[in-house]
Amino acid sequence: MIRRAVREDIPRLDELLLQVQRIHAEGRPDIFKLGNTKKYTDAELEAILADDSRPVFVNEKNGKVLGYAFCIYQETRENEQLHSRRTLYLDDLCVDTESRGRHIGSELYRHVVRTAKEAGCDSVTLNVWAVNGSAAEFYERMGMKPLKTTMETILE
């Protein structure tokens, strides 16, 4: 079952956020800190869960949250250079490491796409860290294509 996350989900969201932090910290320790840090505090999570412009969906099976999708509606206003656009930015998608390979992420992603269509969005967008090749492969299997690439030179 996929549903909107609620306040009671915060302890489980915390556990999953730590899994994502670990992946990023192991891949880019120069950017991400390893340890008991996560992207959002519990107070920030409460505010996000109450904000309709930032829906969070969870995939729950047998009463346990196995994955989440944090989303943000974004709009570009018409100007001389750009057309108006409404997108649903997929800020973070995580499936518990013990539950991978059971199509939980695919179900979440398809739910995000349906939500975006129902909200009149033009697209679903996201960023993938280069060190997370399995995530990039997953999104490509879901039909996503690169929009732009961020590049860097690390200065020592």
Secondary structure in CASP SS format (residue, H / E / C, confidence):
PFRMAT SS
TARGET T0000
AUTHOR 0000-0000-0000
METHOD secondary structure of the structure
MODEL  1
M C 1.00
I E 1.00
R E 1.00
R E 1.00
A C 1.00
V C 1.00
R H 1.00
E H 1.00
D H 1.00
I H 1.00
P H 1.00
R H 1.00
L H 1.00
D H 1.00
E H 1.00
L H 1.00
L H 1.00
L H 1.00
Q H 1.00
V H 1.00
Q H 1.00
R H 1.00
I H 1.00
H H 1.00
A H 1.00
E H 1.00
G H 1.00
R C 1.00
P C 1.00
D C 1.00
I C 1.00
F C 1.00
K C 1.00
L C 1.00
G C 1.00
N C 1.00
T C 1.00
K C 1.00
K C 1.00
Y C 1.00
T C 1.00
D H 1.00
A H 1.00
E H 1.00
L H 1.00
E H 1.00
A H 1.00
I H 1.00
L H 1.00
A C 1.00
D C 1.00
D C 1.00
S C 1.00
R C 1.00
P C 1.00
V E 1.00
F E 1.00
V E 1.00
N E 1.00
E E 1.00
K E 1.00
N C 1.00
G C 1.00
K E 1.00
V E 1.00
L E 1.00
G E 1.00
Y E 1.00
A E 1.00
F E 1.00
C E 1.00
I E 1.00
Y E 1.00
Q E 1.00
E E 1.00
T E 1.00
R C 1.00
E C 1.00
N C 1.00
E C 1.00
Q C 1.00
L C 1.00
H C 1.00
S C 1.00
R E 1.00
R E 1.00
T E 1.00
L E 1.00
Y E 1.00
L E 1.00
D E 1.00
D E 1.00
L E 1.00
C E 1.00
V E 1.00
D C 1.00
T H 1.00
E H 1.00
S H 1.00
R C 1.00
G C 1.00
R C 1.00
H C 1.00
I H 1.00
G H 1.00
S H 1.00
E H 1.00
L H 1.00
Y H 1.00
R H 1.00
H H 1.00
V H 1.00
V H 1.00
R H 1.00
T H 1.00
A H 1.00
K H 1.00
E H 1.00
A C 1.00
G C 1.00
C C 1.00
D C 1.00
S E 1.00
V E 1.00
T E 1.00
L C 1.00
N C 1.00
V C 1.00
W C 1.00
A C 1.00
V C 1.00
N C 1.00
G H 1.00
S H 1.00
A H 1.00
A H 1.00
E H 1.00
F H 1.00
Y H 1.00
E H 1.00
R H 1.00
M C 1.00
G C 1.00
M C 1.00
K C 1.00
P C 1.00
L C 1.00
K C 1.00
T C 1.00
T C 1.00
M C 1.00
E C 1.00
T C 1.00
I C 1.00
L C 1.00
E C 1.00
END
